[in-house]
Amino acid sequence: LMNEKWGRRLVYGWLSDARVFNTTFNPASQNPGVDMAFAEGRKQAGYKLLDRALRTTPEQYALMMKENQYA
């Protein structure tokens, strides 16, 4: 998956959807405790994918980040 440009784009999209590159705090939240707990759960799934990508294809991970530097 990480050896193909479309695959790296897909993985980057999953990591972005999991918001691994963002904070979980939302100052506009009506229920910050619940919202942050949900966001942290989503982020943990993203961290699992991130860990796998970094352990198995570190060179492709670096390329993926470079390809999405201005996305």
Secondary structure, DSSP 8 states (H G I E B T S, - for coil): -TTSHHHHHHHHHHHHHTTTTS-S--TT-SSHHHHHHHHHHHHHHHHHHHHHHHHH-HHHHHHHHHHTTT-
